[in-house]
Amino acid sequence: MNKKKIAFICVHNSCRSQIAEALGKHLASDIFESYSAGTETKPQINQDAVRVMKEIYGIDMEANGQYSKLIADIPDVDIAISMGCNVGCPFIGRAFDDNWGLVDPTGKSDDDFKTVIQRIEENIIELKKRLSENK
């Protein structure tokens, strides 16, 4: 079975898209491959995101090899999902298949992070369900 390749895209690839990549791998690796990328990079993944993901799921995104990547650093994907572009979505050389419209929790409270993480989890589960039905 060829699994679909899904890219979660944010400008800096440091928070929401990294969370989506981690949850995609954690919850749906039997159905699709998860990648994240951006048009710019940060020196490290958002440390609040790393901490909260460890607290909730026991997932250590950095220990699992995740880092801020450019779109050119990931393989060609079947589905590209924007995390939510408040200013303007990055150009990735193709149209986005979906925009999850998530507010960036960077600099906000743990509760804000948990709300965004919960929405990402719900979206990952829905995406997994949809792709499972279309096999």
N, C-alpha and C positions, 0 to 999 in steps of 0.2 A: 504494500500500500504506500503510495506517495502522499505524505502528509503535506498539507498546505503550509506555506511559509507566511507568517504574519509579522508585519513590522508595526511597532508602536512608535509614533513620531512626535517629538516635541522639539522646540528650537534648540535647547541646551542639552537634551538627553541626560538630565541629572536627577529628575524626581518622578513625575507621573509616568513617563514612558519606561523608566527603569522599574518602577513598581509593577507596571503591566507586563513587562518581560518576565519578571520574577514570578508573578502569579500565573501567567500563561504556562511557564515551565512547571510550576507546582501543581496546577489544577487541570491542565489540558494537554500535557506533553504526549498523551496517547492519541490525540486528534490533530494537533498542529505544532509546528515549530515556532518559537517566539523569539523575536529580535527587537531591539530598540535602537534608535539612532536620532540624530538631529543635524541641523545645518551648522551648529557651533558646538563646541565641547566645553566642559568644565573640568578642572583638575581632578575632581572626585565627585562621586555620587552624593547627593544631598544627605548629610549625616543624620538629620532627623528622620528621613525616610528609611535609612538603613536601620536605625535604632527601633523605630516603631514596627517595621516588618519583622525584626528579630523578636520583639515582644509578642506580637500577635500570632505569627506563623512559625517562629523558630528559623526563619530563612535569613541567612547572612548573604546579602546580595554581593558584597565585595569578596567574601571568601569563595563564593560560587563563580567568581571570574567576571562579574559584571563591571563595566567601566563606561565612561561617557564616550560614545562613538559617533562618527560622521556617517551619513547615509551611504557614502562610497565604501565604508568599512564592512557593510553587511551584504549578504547575497541578494540577488533579485528576489522579490517577494511576490506572492499571489494576491495578498490583501494588505493595504496600507491604511492604518487608522491614526488619525490625528487625535491627540489628547484633549485639545481644546485651545483654540488660538484666540486669545483675547485681543491681540494686536494684529496679527496676520499670520496665517499658516506658512511654514517654510515651503519653498518650491522643491519638490523631490523628483522632478522629471516625469511625473505622471499625476493623475487625479487621485485624491484620497477616496477610499471606498466607504469610509465612515468618519464622523467627527464626534467623539464622545463628550465634548463640551464640558470638560472638567476644569474647575478653578484650580490654579496653582496654589498649593498650601505652603510654599516656601515662606519662611519667616512667620508662620502662624502657629497656632496652638496644636498640641497633640490631638485634641478632638477634631480639629480641621483636617489633620492628616488622616485620622481614622475614618472620617466621613468620606474622603476621597478614595482611600484604600477600599472601603466597603463598596463604593460605586464601581470601582475597577473590578473587584471580585465578581460582582453581579454581572457586569458586562462580559467578563471572561467566560463565566458559566453559560450565559446566553449565547455567546459566539460558539462555544464548544457544542452546545445543543443544536444550534442551527447547522453547523458543519457536519455533525453526526447524522442529521436527518438527510443531508444532501449527498451522502455517499453513494 
